[in-house]
């Protein structure tokens, strides 16, 4: 089913983005760059919301 392929692709994209964002966050925290860490946390929250929205559309059978 195309929905499974779409879901798999979205989950992979989300995992890639989260891995990169978490690495940036780790570096920012290690460098004590509070502004970058705060920004990264906001971007992580947006990515989580984006992923939930896309997955809901996929589950409903709608297009991205």
PAMARLO-662860 format. One record per residue (C-alpha): residue in three letters; x, y, z. Coordinates in pm, 1 decimal, decimal comma, padded with zeros to 6 digits, always signed. Example, Ala and Ser with C-alpha at 12.3 -4.5 7.8 and 13.67 -1.06 7.14 Angstrom:
<pts>
<pt residuo="ALA" x="+01230,0" y="-00450,0" z="+00780,0"/>
<pt residuo="SER" x="+01367,0" y="-00106,0" z="+00714,0"/>
</pts>
This chain:
<pts>
<pt residuo="UNK" x="+00000,0" y="+00000,0" z="+00000,0"/>
<pt residuo="UNK" x="+00126,5" y="+00348,1" z="-00081,9"/>
<pt residuo="UNK" x="+00027,0" y="+00465,6" z="+00266,4"/>
<pt residuo="UNK" x="+00280,7" y="+00231,1" z="+00423,4"/>
<pt residuo="UNK" x="+00552,5" y="+00357,2" z="+00190,1"/>
<pt residuo="UNK" x="+00457,1" y="+00718,0" z="+00267,0"/>
<pt residuo="UNK" x="+00457,6" y="+00645,8" z="+00638,6"/>
<pt residuo="UNK" x="+00794,6" y="+00472,2" z="+00619,0"/>
<pt residuo="UNK" x="+00942,7" y="+00764,4" z="+00423,6"/>
<pt residuo="UNK" x="+00800,4" y="+01017,3" z="+00669,2"/>
<pt residuo="UNK" x="+00928,9" y="+00824,1" z="+00969,1"/>
<pt residuo="UNK" x="+01274,9" y="+00809,0" z="+00813,2"/>
<pt residuo="UNK" x="+01273,3" y="+01181,9" z="+00736,1"/>
<pt residuo="UNK" x="+01157,6" y="+01256,8" z="+01090,4"/>
<pt residuo="UNK" x="+01426,3" y="+01033,3" z="+01240,6"/>
<pt residuo="UNK" x="+01695,5" y="+01200,5" z="+01029,2"/>
<pt residuo="UNK" x="+01579,4" y="+01549,4" z="+01127,0"/>
<pt residuo="UNK" x="+01554,2" y="+01460,5" z="+01494,6"/>
<pt residuo="UNK" x="+01901,0" y="+01305,0" z="+01494,1"/>
<pt residuo="UNK" x="+02049,7" y="+01620,0" z="+01343,7"/>
<pt residuo="UNK" x="+01858,3" y="+01848,8" z="+01576,7"/>
<pt residuo="UNK" x="+01953,0" y="+01646,9" z="+01882,9"/>
<pt residuo="UNK" x="+02318,6" y="+01657,2" z="+01779,7"/>
<pt residuo="UNK" x="+02299,5" y="+02035,1" z="+01738,1"/>
<pt residuo="UNK" x="+02136,5" y="+02058,1" z="+02080,0"/>
<pt residuo="UNK" x="+02410,9" y="+01845,7" z="+02236,8"/>
<pt residuo="UNK" x="+02681,1" y="+02066,3" z="+02085,6"/>
<pt residuo="UNK" x="+02502,2" y="+02383,6" z="+02196,2"/>
<pt residuo="UNK" x="+02464,7" y="+02255,5" z="+02552,1"/>
<pt residuo="UNK" x="+02828,6" y="+02145,4" z="+02565,0"/>
<pt residuo="UNK" x="+02933,9" y="+02489,3" z="+02438,8"/>
<pt residuo="UNK" x="+02701,6" y="+02655,0" z="+02691,9"/>
<pt residuo="UNK" x="+02533,2" y="+02840,1" z="+02405,7"/>
<pt residuo="UNK" x="+02196,8" y="+02895,0" z="+02572,9"/>
<pt residuo="UNK" x="+02048,8" y="+03092,4" z="+02284,8"/>
<pt residuo="UNK" x="+02124,8" y="+02819,4" z="+02032,7"/>
<pt residuo="UNK" x="+02002,1" y="+02549,1" z="+02270,4"/>
<pt residuo="UNK" x="+01672,8" y="+02732,7" z="+02325,3"/>
<pt residuo="UNK" x="+01628,2" y="+02785,3" z="+01951,0"/>
<pt residuo="UNK" x="+01704,4" y="+02420,3" z="+01882,7"/>
<pt residuo="UNK" x="+01446,2" y="+02310,5" z="+02140,8"/>
<pt residuo="UNK" x="+01184,8" y="+02525,9" z="+01965,3"/>
<pt residuo="UNK" x="+01275,6" y="+02374,1" z="+01628,3"/>
<pt residuo="UNK" x="+01253,4" y="+02023,7" z="+01777,9"/>
<pt residuo="UNK" x="+00901,3" y="+02101,2" z="+01902,6"/>
<pt residuo="UNK" x="+00800,6" y="+02227,3" z="+01557,2"/>
<pt residuo="UNK" x="+00941,0" y="+01910,9" z="+01398,1"/>
<pt residuo="UNK" x="+00744,0" y="+01690,9" z="+01637,3"/>
<pt residuo="UNK" x="+00424,8" y="+01882,1" z="+01554,6"/>
<pt residuo="UNK" x="+00498,9" y="+01866,7" z="+01180,6"/>
<pt residuo="UNK" x="+00554,9" y="+01492,7" z="+01198,8"/>
<pt residuo="UNK" x="+00232,5" y="+01434,3" z="+01391,3"/>
<pt residuo="UNK" x="+00038,1" y="+01640,0" z="+01136,0"/>
<pt residuo="UNK" x="+00186,3" y="+01452,9" z="+00838,7"/>
<pt residuo="UNK" x="+00134,9" y="+01112,5" z="+01000,6"/>
<pt residuo="UNK" x="-00229,4" y="+01199,8" z="+01076,2"/>
<pt residuo="UNK" x="-00282,2" y="+01289,4" z="+00709,9"/>
<pt residuo="UNK" x="-00119,7" y="+00964,5" z="+00599,6"/>
<pt residuo="UNK" x="-00334,2" y="+00760,7" z="+00839,8"/>
<pt residuo="UNK" x="-00645,1" y="+00940,4" z="+00712,7"/>
<pt residuo="UNK" x="-00545,0" y="+00852,2" z="+00357,7"/>
<pt residuo="UNK" x="-00488,4" y="+01210,7" z="+00249,9"/>
<pt residuo="UNK" x="-00201,3" y="+01352,1" z="+00052,4"/>
<pt residuo="UNK" x="+00087,1" y="+01532,5" z="+00215,0"/>
</pts>
